[in-house]
Amino acid sequence: MKTYLLHKATVVTAQKEAVGSVIISGGRIADIIFAEDDGFDYKIELATSRFDDIETINLEGKHLMAGGIDAHVHFREPGLTHKADMETESRAAVAGGVTTAFDMPNTNPATVSEEAFKEKMALAAEKSCMNLGFHFGATNSNIEEIEDILDGKESLSPADVKGIKVFMGSSTGNMLVDENNTLDRLFSIKGKPVLVHCEDEATIKANLDAAVEKYGDDIPFSEHENIRSRRACIKSSIKALEKAIMHGTNLVLCHISTKEEIEMVRAAKANNPDIMAETSCNYLWFSNEDYQKMGSRLKCNPSVKGQTDREALRTALANGLIDTIGSDHAPHLQSEKEGPYTKAPSGLPTIQQSLPVLITIARKEDIPLTRIAGVFSENAADLYGLRTGKIKPGYAADIVIFDKDKEFTVRNEDQFSKCGWTPYDGETLCGVIEAVFVAGKIIYKDGGFNVA
């Protein structure tokens, strides 16, 4: 492995943004020296003298941050590889500055057994160009297997299971968990985050039946926010938060989309500080005004809501109430998205835009990049107990280098995801990603990959 001096970049952590230099050796961060420190040049000379051969990369004017940790992706493998796979989606992730991702269990077969979990681990070892881990999926009938794995009674190591995913509303994959006793046992799990998709199934069904009665087969996509409604989100989130408070769960409330859920999380955290709030850039960028022009290209679960919800989420991002950003990267082919409302699947391929969208929002809303470093990587590093996601000695040298102010126009033809499109097509963003290190190796640079 090469040893690098990443020299005079603007280093961004959750604590500070300052010019500094980072030394990478053996795939890890060996040292970080800030220019504001006394004797900067001498300290650089002393630090680099420990290494026989070191390559200096001058990064004046560029920003350097820990690679992103996206704990909410759908890479579609196994079973759905016509639209995405671990090789293509890991490249899309790295091109977006994400160096660690945790895949959700609603593949085919679903990751709800030890055998299926091990199969995905083997595929990732062969195909992924990033750190790729997996959540274990809960069902109404596999709680005993989950408990045995986490208790170390099975051959699968508990450390390999990043979290337990619970669908309290059905989504792609039909993994709904709705038995109360099972939910209580799941929410009683200790030592692992429990990630919940919260939408009330009965509310959604009633709303869909009403829409079919009114529109027949021609339901407008603007009805999606009324079908997968705020009431459906709020009702399910109330149930999840109450159980998390009752059982002391390390809960991750996934892809929050409403202003009400933000306030609910604020109150719930006072009773259980281990409750974590996740949102995705979809809800920070788009609003219900976009359904008319975007149609099925904006259909995701939960639905994108109103402008006031978007503003509340941006405020929560700024003030620290949002803990993590999960892209909910969920590729479908454009041809699949072109069907009528009831046939067009929900899900958006967005991981390649996560960091530029966050940087652009930070500029628009005057949010410090230190806050972005927290939600993009550092908070997730703490949540999942990882030795990556921070610019800190001893941590993995998973690093993204970007030009904070350089603007670019997103184009479908530039996407690395196998599905070949993004809902951000045509949007102007800032924050061009120039290079990405994974375990001390330059994997991505100037639009190309080095993955041999």
C-alpha positions as CSV (number, residue, x, y, z in Angstrom):
1,M,0.0,0.0,0.0
2,K,1.2,3.5,-0.8
3,T,1.7,6.1,1.9
4,Y,0.2,9.5,1.1
5,L,0.4,13.0,2.5
6,L,-2.8,14.8,1.6
7,H,-1.5,18.3,2.0
8,K,-3.2,21.5,2.9
9,A,-6.8,20.5,2.2
10,T,-9.6,22.1,4.1
11,V,-10.3,19.2,6.4
12,V,-13.9,18.9,7.6
13,T,-14.9,16.9,10.7
14,A,-18.0,17.2,12.9
15,Q,-16.0,19.4,15.2
16,K,-14.1,21.7,12.9
17,E,-13.3,22.9,9.4
18,A,-9.7,24.0,9.0
19,V,-6.8,23.7,6.6
20,G,-4.7,20.7,7.5
21,S,-2.7,17.7,6.2
22,V,-3.6,14.0,6.5
23,I,-1.1,11.2,6.4
24,I,-2.3,7.8,5.1
25,S,-0.3,4.6,5.8
26,G,-1.2,1.0,5.7
27,G,-4.8,1.8,4.7
28,R,-5.4,3.9,7.8
29,I,-5.1,7.5,8.9
30,A,-1.7,7.8,10.5
31,D,-1.8,11.5,11.5
32,I,-3.6,14.7,11.0
33,I,-1.9,18.1,11.4
34,F,-3.7,21.4,11.2
35,A,-2.1,24.5,9.7
36,E,-3.4,26.6,12.7
37,D,-1.1,24.6,15.0
38,D,2.2,26.1,16.1
39,G,5.1,24.8,14.0
40,F,2.9,23.3,11.2
41,D,5.8,22.9,8.7
42,Y,8.1,21.4,11.3
43,K,5.3,18.9,12.4
44,I,4.7,17.9,8.8
45,E,8.5,17.3,8.3
46,L,8.7,15.3,11.5
47,A,5.6,13.2,10.7
48,T,6.6,12.4,7.1
49,S,10.2,11.5,8.1
50,R,8.8,8.3,9.7
51,F,8.1,6.9,6.2
52,D,10.7,5.8,3.6
53,D,8.5,6.6,0.6
54,I,5.5,9.0,0.8
55,E,3.6,10.6,-2.1
56,T,2.4,14.1,-1.6
57,I,-0.9,15.3,-3.1
58,N,-1.4,19.0,-2.9
59,L,-5.0,19.8,-2.1
60,E,-4.9,23.5,-1.6
61,G,-8.4,24.9,-2.3
62,K,-10.0,21.4,-2.0
63,H,-12.1,19.9,0.8
64,L,-11.4,16.6,2.5
65,M,-13.9,14.7,4.6
66,A,-14.5,11.1,5.8
67,G,-16.2,8.9,3.2
68,G,-19.9,8.6,3.8
69,I,-21.6,5.8,5.7
70,D,-24.9,5.1,4.1
71,A,-26.8,2.6,6.2
72,H,-29.9,2.5,4.0
73,V,-29.3,1.2,0.5
74,H,-31.0,-1.4,-1.8
75,F,-28.4,-2.8,-4.1
76,R,-30.9,-5.4,-5.4
77,E,-28.6,-8.4,-5.3
78,P,-29.5,-11.2,-5.3
79,G,-32.6,-11.7,-7.4
80,L,-33.1,-8.3,-9.0
81,T,-29.9,-7.9,-10.8
82,H,-31.5,-6.8,-14.1
83,K,-31.8,-3.3,-12.5
84,A,-28.8,-3.2,-10.1
85,D,-26.1,-5.3,-8.5
86,M,-23.4,-4.9,-6.0
87,E,-20.7,-4.1,-8.5
88,T,-22.6,-1.3,-10.3
89,E,-24.2,0.2,-7.2
90,S,-21.0,0.2,-5.1
91,R,-19.4,2.2,-8.0
92,A,-22.3,4.6,-7.9
93,A,-21.9,5.0,-4.2
94,V,-18.1,5.6,-4.4
95,A,-18.6,8.2,-7.1
96,G,-20.9,9.9,-4.7
97,G,-18.4,9.9,-1.9
98,V,-19.9,7.0,0.0
99,T,-17.3,4.4,1.1
100,T,-19.4,2.3,3.5
101,A,-23.0,1.1,2.9
102,F,-25.4,-1.3,4.6
103,D,-27.8,-3.1,2.3
104,M,-31.4,-3.6,3.2
105,P,-32.9,-7.2,3.4
106,N,-35.7,-6.9,0.8
107,T,-33.9,-8.7,-2.0
108,N,-34.9,-12.0,-3.6
109,P,-34.6,-14.2,-1.6
110,A,-35.1,-11.8,1.3
111,T,-32.2,-11.6,3.8
112,V,-34.3,-13.1,6.6
113,S,-32.2,-16.3,7.3
114,E,-28.6,-17.0,8.1
115,E,-28.2,-18.8,4.7
116,A,-29.4,-15.8,2.7
117,F,-27.3,-13.4,4.8
118,K,-24.1,-15.5,4.2
119,E,-24.8,-15.6,0.4
120,K,-24.9,-11.8,0.3
121,M,-21.7,-11.5,2.3
122,A,-20.0,-13.8,-0.3
123,L,-21.3,-11.8,-3.2
124,A,-20.0,-8.5,-1.6
125,A,-16.6,-9.9,-1.1
126,E,-16.4,-10.7,-4.8
127,K,-18.1,-7.7,-6.3
128,S,-18.1,-4.6,-4.2
129,C,-15.4,-1.9,-4.5
130,M,-16.4,-0.4,-1.1
131,N,-17.2,-1.5,2.5
132,L,-20.5,-3.3,2.1
133,G,-22.4,-4.7,5.0
134,F,-25.9,-5.9,5.6
135,H,-29.0,-5.6,7.8
136,F,-30.9,-8.7,8.9
137,G,-34.6,-8.6,8.0
138,A,-37.4,-9.3,10.5
139,T,-40.6,-11.1,9.7
140,N,-43.5,-12.3,11.8
141,S,-41.9,-15.7,12.1
142,N,-38.1,-15.4,12.3
143,I,-37.6,-13.6,15.7
144,E,-36.1,-16.8,17.3
145,E,-33.4,-17.1,14.6
146,I,-32.5,-13.4,15.0
147,E,-32.2,-13.8,18.8
148,D,-30.1,-16.9,18.4
149,I,-27.7,-15.2,16.0
150,L,-27.3,-12.1,18.2
151,D,-26.7,-14.4,21.2
152,G,-23.9,-16.1,19.3
153,K,-25.7,-19.4,19.0
154,E,-25.4,-19.7,15.2
155,S,-22.4,-19.8,12.9
156,L,-23.1,-16.2,11.6
157,S,-21.1,-13.8,13.8
158,P,-23.3,-11.1,15.5
159,A,-20.7,-8.6,14.4
160,D,-21.6,-9.2,10.7
161,V,-25.2,-8.1,11.4
162,K,-25.2,-4.4,11.2
163,G,-28.8,-3.8,12.3
164,I,-32.3,-5.4,12.3
165,K,-34.7,-4.0,9.7
166,V,-38.4,-3.9,10.6
167,F,-41.0,-3.0,8.0
168,M,-44.0,-1.7,10.0
169,G,-45.5,-0.7,6.6
170,S,-45.1,-2.9,3.5
171,S,-42.8,-1.7,0.8
172,T,-40.8,-3.4,-2.0
173,G,-40.3,-7.0,-0.8
174,N,-43.5,-7.5,1.2
175,M,-41.8,-8.0,4.6
176,L,-44.5,-6.4,6.8
177,V,-44.2,-7.1,10.5
178,D,-47.5,-6.5,12.2
179,E,-47.8,-9.0,15.1
180,N,-47.6,-7.0,18.3
181,N,-45.8,-9.7,20.3
182,T,-43.1,-10.0,17.6
183,L,-42.7,-6.3,17.6
184,D,-42.2,-6.2,21.3
185,R,-39.5,-8.9,21.1
186,L,-37.8,-7.0,18.2
187,F,-37.9,-3.7,20.1
188,S,-36.4,-5.5,23.1
189,I,-33.2,-6.3,21.2
190,K,-30.0,-4.9,22.8
191,G,-26.7,-4.1,21.2
192,K,-27.9,-3.6,17.7
193,P,-29.8,-0.8,16.1
194,V,-33.4,-1.6,15.1
195,L,-34.3,0.2,11.9
196,V,-37.9,0.8,11.2
197,H,-39.9,1.7,8.1
198,C,-43.0,3.4,9.5
199,E,-46.2,3.6,7.5
200,D,-49.6,2.3,8.7
201,E,-50.7,-0.5,6.4
202,A,-54.5,-0.1,7.1
203,T,-54.4,3.6,6.4
204,I,-52.5,3.1,3.1
205,K,-54.9,0.4,2.0
206,A,-57.9,2.6,2.7
207,N,-56.4,5.5,0.8
208,L,-55.5,3.4,-2.2
209,D,-59.0,1.9,-2.3
210,A,-60.5,5.4,-2.3
211,A,-58.1,6.5,-5.1
212,V,-59.0,3.5,-7.3
213,E,-62.6,4.2,-6.8
214,K,-62.2,7.8,-7.8
215,Y,-59.7,7.5,-10.6
216,G,-59.9,3.9,-11.7
217,D,-56.6,2.8,-13.5
218,D,-55.6,6.4,-14.1
219,I,-54.4,7.5,-10.6
220,P,-52.3,10.6,-11.0
221,F,-48.9,10.3,-9.3
222,S,-49.6,13.5,-7.4
223,E,-52.0,11.3,-5.3
224,H,-49.0,9.4,-4.0
225,E,-48.6,11.7,-1.0
226,N,-52.3,11.2,-0.2
227,I,-52.1,7.4,-0.5
228,R,-48.9,6.9,1.4
229,S,-50.1,9.8,3.6
230,R,-48.7,11.8,6.4
231,R,-51.3,10.2,8.7
232,A,-50.0,6.7,7.7
233,C,-46.4,7.8,8.7
234,I,-47.4,9.5,11.9
235,K,-49.6,6.7,13.1
236,S,-46.9,4.1,12.6
237,S,-44.1,6.3,13.9
238,I,-46.1,6.9,17.1
239,K,-46.3,3.2,17.7
240,A,-42.6,2.7,17.0
241,L,-41.5,5.6,19.3
242,E,-43.7,4.4,22.1
243,K,-42.3,0.9,21.9
244,A,-38.7,2.3,21.7
245,I,-39.3,4.3,24.9
246,M,-40.9,1.3,26.6
247,H,-38.1,-1.1,25.8
248,G,-35.2,1.3,25.6
249,T,-34.5,0.4,22.0
250,N,-31.6,1.8,20.0
251,L,-34.1,2.8,17.3
252,V,-33.5,4.3,13.9
253,L,-36.6,6.0,12.5
254,C,-35.9,5.7,8.8
255,H,-36.5,8.1,6.0
256,I,-38.5,10.7,8.0
257,S,-40.7,12.7,5.6
258,T,-43.0,14.9,7.8
259,K,-42.6,17.8,10.1
260,E,-44.8,16.1,12.7
261,E,-42.4,13.1,12.9
262,I,-39.5,15.5,13.6
263,E,-41.3,17.0,16.6
264,M,-42.2,13.5,17.8
265,V,-38.6,12.4,17.6
266,R,-37.6,15.6,19.5
267,A,-39.9,14.6,22.4
268,A,-39.1,10.9,22.2
269,K,-35.3,11.6,22.5
270,A,-35.9,13.2,25.9
271,N,-37.2,9.8,27.1
272,N,-34.8,7.6,25.2
273,P,-31.6,9.3,23.9
274,D,-30.8,6.2,21.8
275,I,-33.6,7.1,19.3
276,M,-32.0,8.2,16.1
277,A,-33.6,10.2,13.3
278,E,-32.7,9.4,9.7
279,T,-33.9,11.2,6.6
280,S,-32.9,11.0,2.9
281,C,-31.9,13.8,0.5
282,N,-35.1,13.0,-1.4
283,Y,-37.1,14.7,1.3
284,L,-34.6,17.5,1.8
285,W,-34.6,18.4,-1.9
286,F,-38.0,17.6,-3.5
287,S,-41.6,18.6,-2.5
288,N,-45.1,17.7,-3.7
289,E,-44.9,20.5,-6.3
290,D,-42.5,18.2,-8.2
291,Y,-45.0,15.4,-8.8
292,Q,-46.6,17.1,-11.8
293,K,-43.4,17.3,-13.8
294,M,-41.7,14.2,-12.5
295,G,-44.5,11.7,-12.1
296,S,-43.3,8.2,-11.3
297,R,-39.7,9.4,-11.1
298,L,-40.6,10.8,-7.7
299,K,-42.6,7.8,-6.4
300,C,-40.9,6.5,-3.3
301,N,-42.0,5.1,0.1
302,P,-42.7,7.1,2.2
303,S,-43.9,9.7,-0.2
304,V,-42.4,13.1,-0.7
305,K,-44.6,15.5,1.2
306,G,-45.1,19.3,1.2
307,Q,-42.8,22.3,1.2
308,T,-43.4,22.9,4.9
309,D,-42.2,19.3,5.6
310,R,-39.1,20.0,3.5
311,E,-38.3,23.2,5.4
312,A,-38.8,21.5,8.7
313,L,-36.4,18.7,7.7
314,R,-33.8,21.2,6.6
315,T,-34.2,23.0,9.9
316,A,-33.7,19.7,11.7
317,L,-30.6,19.1,9.6
318,A,-29.2,22.4,10.6
319,N,-30.0,22.2,14.3
320,G,-28.8,18.6,14.8
321,L,-32.1,16.8,15.3
322,I,-31.4,14.7,12.2
323,D,-28.8,12.2,13.1
324,T,-28.0,10.4,9.8
325,I,-28.6,10.6,6.1
326,G,-29.6,7.3,4.4
327,S,-30.0,7.6,0.6
328,D,-32.6,4.9,0.4
329,H,-31.0,4.2,-2.9
330,A,-33.5,2.0,-4.7
331,P,-32.9,1.4,-8.4
332,H,-35.6,0.5,-10.9
333,L,-35.3,0.5,-14.7
334,Q,-36.9,3.5,-16.4
335,S,-39.1,1.1,-18.3
336,E,-40.5,-0.2,-15.0
337,K,-41.2,3.3,-13.8
338,E,-43.2,4.1,-16.9
339,G,-46.2,2.1,-16.0
340,P,-49.5,3.4,-14.4
341,Y,-49.5,4.4,-10.8
342,T,-50.4,0.9,-9.4
343,K,-47.8,-0.8,-11.5
344,A,-44.9,1.7,-11.3
345,P,-42.6,0.6,-8.4
346,S,-41.6,2.9,-5.6
347,G,-37.9,3.7,-5.2
348,L,-35.3,6.3,-6.4
349,P,-31.7,5.7,-7.5
350,T,-29.9,8.6,-5.7
351,I,-26.7,7.6,-3.9
352,Q,-24.4,9.2,-6.4
353,Q,-26.0,12.6,-5.6
354,S,-26.2,12.4,-1.7
355,L,-23.1,14.4,-0.9
356,P,-23.5,17.1,-3.6
357,V,-27.1,17.6,-2.6
358,L,-26.1,18.0,1.0
359,I,-23.3,20.4,0.1
360,T,-25.8,22.4,-2.1
361,I,-28.4,22.6,0.7
362,A,-25.7,23.6,3.2
363,R,-24.8,26.5,0.9
364,K,-28.5,27.5,0.4
365,E,-29.4,27.3,4.1
366,D,-26.1,28.5,5.6
367,I,-25.5,25.1,7.3
368,P,-21.9,24.6,8.3
369,L,-20.1,21.7,6.6
370,T,-19.2,20.4,10.1
371,R,-22.9,19.5,10.4
372,I,-22.8,17.7,7.0
373,A,-19.7,15.7,8.2
374,G,-21.8,14.5,11.2
375,V,-24.8,13.3,9.3
376,F,-22.9,11.9,6.3
377,S,-20.5,9.7,8.2
378,E,-19.5,10.4,11.8
379,N,-22.8,9.8,13.6
380,A,-23.3,6.5,11.8
381,A,-19.7,5.5,12.7
382,D,-20.7,5.9,16.4
383,L,-24.1,4.3,15.9
384,Y,-22.7,1.2,14.3
385,G,-19.4,1.1,16.2
386,L,-17.2,1.4,13.1
387,R,-13.5,2.3,12.7
388,T,-14.3,4.3,9.6
389,G,-16.2,7.5,9.0
390,K,-13.9,9.9,10.8
391,I,-10.8,11.8,10.0
392,K,-9.0,10.5,13.1
393,P,-5.7,8.5,13.6
394,G,-6.3,4.8,13.6
395,Y,-9.5,5.0,11.5
396,A,-9.7,3.5,8.0
397,A,-8.5,5.9,5.3
398,D,-11.9,6.1,3.7
399,I,-11.8,9.7,2.4
400,V,-13.6,11.9,-0.1
401,I,-12.0,14.9,-1.7
402,F,-14.3,17.5,-3.3
403,D,-14.4,21.0,-4.7
404,K,-17.0,22.6,-2.5
405,D,-18.0,25.5,-4.8
406,K,-17.7,24.0,-8.2
407,E,-21.1,23.5,-9.9
408,F,-22.2,20.8,-12.3
409,T,-25.4,19.7,-13.9
410,V,-26.6,16.2,-13.1
411,R,-27.1,14.0,-16.2
412,N,-28.6,10.5,-16.5
413,E,-25.8,9.5,-18.9
414,D,-23.2,10.1,-16.1
415,Q,-24.8,7.7,-13.6
416,F,-22.9,4.5,-12.6
417,S,-26.0,2.8,-11.3
418,K,-27.1,0.0,-13.7
419,C,-30.6,1.5,-14.0
420,G,-29.0,4.5,-15.8
421,W,-31.1,7.4,-14.4
422,T,-31.6,9.6,-11.4
423,P,-34.4,11.9,-10.3
424,Y,-31.8,14.7,-10.0
425,D,-31.3,14.7,-13.8
426,G,-31.1,18.3,-14.9
427,E,-30.5,19.7,-11.4
428,T,-27.6,22.0,-10.8
429,L,-25.6,21.0,-7.7
430,C,-22.3,22.1,-6.2
431,G,-19.6,20.0,-4.7
432,V,-17.8,18.1,-7.5
433,I,-16.2,14.9,-6.1
434,E,-12.7,14.6,-7.4
435,A,-11.2,11.6,-5.6
436,V,-12.3,8.9,-3.2
437,F,-10.0,6.7,-1.1
438,V,-11.2,3.3,0.3
439,A,-8.8,1.7,2.8
440,G,-6.0,4.0,1.7
441,K,-6.4,3.2,-2.0
442,I,-7.5,5.7,-4.6
443,I,-10.6,3.9,-6.0
444,Y,-12.2,6.9,-7.9
445,K,-10.5,9.9,-9.4
446,D,-11.7,12.4,-12.0
447,G,-14.7,10.3,-13.1
448,G,-12.8,7.0,-13.4
449,F,-12.3,3.9,-11.3
450,N,-9.2,2.0,-10.2
451,V,-10.7,-1.3,-8.8
452,A,-8.2,-3.9,-10.2
